[in-house]
Structure formats: C-alpha cells, structure tokens
Amino acid sequence: MSDQTDSRHRARRAWPMGLLVAGILVSTGGVAAVAGAVTNSVSPSAGQESADARQIRSVFAPLVTRSVRAGAIPAGTASSPEDTAALAGFVDDPAAHERRVDLLTGSVSPTLKAEYLAAIEHGLAQAVSAHNPDWWFVDATFVVNEWQGIEIHGDTATVRALTTQRFTLVDGTHKQDPQLRSEYTLERAPGTPFGWLITGVSARQVSPEAG
C-alpha cells in the first residue's frame, strides 16, 4: 500500500475499517451518535484563533466520527463475521441504507456522500463472503492527536492534524488504525448538525498500526 492515500482510496479501505474518513465514520443514533469522539490536543488561547477556527476545533472530531460510523453495523446484528445470513440481510436492509444516507448527509458534501455510500455498500457486500473481521465494526471513534493548523477562507476551511481511528469489532474486540497526517477540506453548511461538511480528505501514515 502506498504511503499516500486520497479520500477515494480510504473510502475503499475504511468502509469497513478505517476510512479516516476515514472518517469518514457514525452511529447508532443519527446526530446524537457522536458522543464518543475524542480530541487529545490542547486548544490555543482564545485570542489566537478566529471564532470560526474555534468552532471547527470543537466540532471536527464529532463531524468525522459521524461520517465513519456510516459504515458501522448495529451491535447484535451478527455474532461473528461468519454469520453471513445476518450480515447479508443487514447490507440489503432498506432501513440500514437510510441510516447510512442520514449519517453521511450530516457530515459530508453531496458529492462525497454519493462516493462514500457506494464504497460502503459495495465493500460490505463483498465482505459478507470474505469473513474478514476488520470489515465489521459496531462503533468507531475518530481522534485528533495533534492539531497542525486550521485555515479559513470565506466559507471554506482546511484542517491539518495527526489523527487515528479506533474501532469496536463485531466480536467485541478493539482495533486502532495507524496514526495519519491528515488534511481535510470543509465547507460551511448552515443548518447541518455541525455547521460544516467534509468536501475532501488526504492522509499519509506516520506511525505503525497500534493494534
């Protein structure tokens, strides 16, 4: 795998496990499902940032977590990756599709929503027969380990940070993706859960997988 990944590649890898979006996560309850998002870095003093930058800093991890959780399955859907009947039923369930659409609608731009939704549903369908445990997670958390810059130009923002993603798999075990040097582009979106939508993602791995 190349060190340099773009949002299209990460969508394939992370739907199921690690789209930093891949992220893109999201959850079991729509807008309220972002409570697990974590930010580890310390914010600068208020005088050093604009109000927009402070607001982005406060919503960024929950925003990305929501997008990533669009690829999750509800706990109890299947007992293991070998439970192909239950997993296939989930993949084809219209209610599950609508949940993915809702989570992505509140976190990514319309263009990315179509791309991510197609990647998630294609990946999950392929994973049914693969019995790969990494493709089936019931929860995810996007973590900012270190902020490296927030730039805002009108209604567009660029966020750079060191990030990781943590997953709870269908069998109850946990997995953490390698740390990434990530760059997200956002657009202002009044009326959405966080006031911003993700429009693009790129990332480079900077540490080995933590396990």
N, C-alpha and C positions, 0 to 999 in steps of 0.2 A: 504494500500500500504506500502510495506517495505521501510524504510529509504534508504536502499542501493539499487541502481539501476545500471544495466550494460547497455552497448550500445544496446543490443538486446531488453531489456525491454523498454528503452527510445525510441527506434525506433517505437515500437508499440504505445506508448503514444504520441509521438511528431509528428507523421505523422498522424495527423494534427497538434497538438498543442504543441509542446514543446520538440521536440527531442533534446535536447541540442546539441544535436545534434540535438542535440538535441541537432542543430545544427544544425546538422546537422543540414541550414536552410537549398535565393537564388533566384532567382528572375525574374524579368520580362525581363531580357535582358542579360542573359549569364554573361560573365566575368564582364561587366560593372555594373552589378546589385548589387554590394557590397558597394555602396557608403553610405548606411545607417549604416554601422557597427560603433559601438562606443566603445571606451576604456576610462575608467574613471581614472585609476590609473596613477601615475606619474612614468615615467621611471627613473631608476638609471642613474648615470653619465656614460658616455661612457667608462671610464676606468674600470668599474666594470663588464662589460659583453663582451663576445666574439662577433665578427661580426655576427655569426650565431644566437646567442641569441637575438641580437638587431633586426635582420631581422625577426625572428619569432615573436617577440613582435609587430612588425609593421604590420604583415600580419595575425596574429592569428584570431582576431575578424572578419575581412572580410572573411577569409577562412571558419570559422564555419558558419557565416551568409549565405554564398553561399550554404552550404550543407543543411541548414534548409529550405531555400527558395525553395528547390526542391519539397517541399510539398505544396507550395502555389498555389493559382489559380489566374489568371489574374483578375484585377478589372473589374467589369462589366459582368463577366461570369454568375453570378446569382444575383438576387435581395435579396435573403434570403435563409436560409438553407432549406426552404420548396419548393424551386424551383427545384424539383427533376429531371425534364426533362433536364434542362440546366446542372445541376451538373453531371448527368449520362452521358450526351454527352461529357462533359469535361473529365471525368475519362477514357472514351473509345477512346478519340481522339488521333490518332497516332502522331500528332504534339505535343500534350501535353506530351506524353510518351517520345518523342525525347528530349524535353526540360528538363525533369527530368534527363534523361540519361546524357545530356550535363553538367548540373549543378553538378551532382554527380561525373562525370568523372574528373572535375576540382577541386574537393575538398576532395574526399575520395579514399581509396585504392580500387583496383578491387574487393577484397573480400567483403569489406563493401558496395561497390556500389550495388552488387547483393542483399545483405541483405536489405539495405535501400530501394532500388527500389521496392522489393517485399513487404516490410512492408508498404510503402507509398501507393502503388496501391491497395493492399488488404484493408488497412484502409479506403481509400477514397471510395472504392466500398461499404464497409459496412456502411459508414456514410451517403450515399445517402438516405437510408430508415430510418436512425435514427434521422434525422433532428437536429443533435447536432451542435449548432453554433460554438463550440470550434474546430470542425474538419475542418472548412472552413476559412482560412485566406488568405488575399491578399498581406500581407507584413510581414516581420519579421526582427528583429534586435537582434543579439547576443551581449551581453555587458559584458566586463570584469570589475568587480567592484574592484577587488584587486588581483594583481599578488602574487603568493606564491612560485614561483620557476620555472626555466627553466633549464633542464639538457639535455646536448647533448653528445651523444656517437657515434662518427662517423656520420653515415647517419640516425641515429635515435634520436628523441628528446622526452622528457616528459615535458608537460606543466601542472602546477598546478595553479589554480586560483579560486576565488569566482566569480561566473557568474550568470547572469539572461538572460531571453529571453523575448522580447516584441513583441506583435502581433497586427496587424490590422485585424479585422474580416470582413467577407463579408458584414455585415450590417453597417460597418463604426465605430463600437465601438473598444475599445482597451483592451488588456489583458496583464498582466505581470505574468510570471511564478514565483514560489518561487526562492529565491536565493539558489544556489547549490555550494558545494565544489567539483570542477570538476578536473578530471585528464585526459588529452588527450595524446595519443602517436601519434607521427608524423613520417613520413619517407621522406627523401629528394627525391624530384622528379623534376629534371631539365626539363624545357620545359612546366611545368604546370603553371597555372595563378599565383600561389603564391610561387612556388618552393618547396612546401611541400604538402603532402597528409595526411589526418587523417587515422590512422590504428586501433585505439581503443579509447573507451571512458568509464569512470566510473564516477559516481556522487552521492553525498549524500546531501539531503536537509538540509539547515542550518537555514532557516527562513520561516515563513508562507507566503502564497500567498499574493502578494501585491495588487491584484485586477486589 
